[in-house]
Amino acid sequence: MSEAVLDRLGRLSERMGQPRSRVAEQLIDEGIRLREFPGIVFRSGPTGRRAALADGPDVWEVIRGLKYARSGKGDPVEVLIASSDLREDQIRMAADYYSAYPDEVDARIREDEEAAVRLRELLGVAEDD
């Protein structure tokens, strides 16, 4: 790698408080995924970085919706289109990403479900409410 790239990597790793090797690995991994799945981006948030549609929600949110739609009648893609602002190409992009990285997406879905349970407990709200 060029000195300029190594310098920028060093500055970024200092800002992130992570070793250069970890930051480089994350950048390489995300770069490969961006090439594999045009239309997918990575966003930072309080729970870390996650895959998202460039023009839409996080991938895990789309997949959660698809899983929920599968529990009903009809084609899950059509059900999700009818019940959201998502387009078919967005849903298929998220599904393609999920097929390559199911553990990552399922972990995000579980984290959201666990957070919802904790919030209900804090508020004293039963799941049926």
Secondary structure, 3 states (H helix, E strand, C coil): CCHHHHHHHHHHHHHHCCCHHHHHHHHHHHHHHHHHCCCEEEECCCCCCEEEECCCCEHHHHHHHHHHHHCCCCCHHHHHHHCCCCCHHHHHHHHHHHHHCHHHHHHHHHHHHHHHHHHHHHHCCCCCC
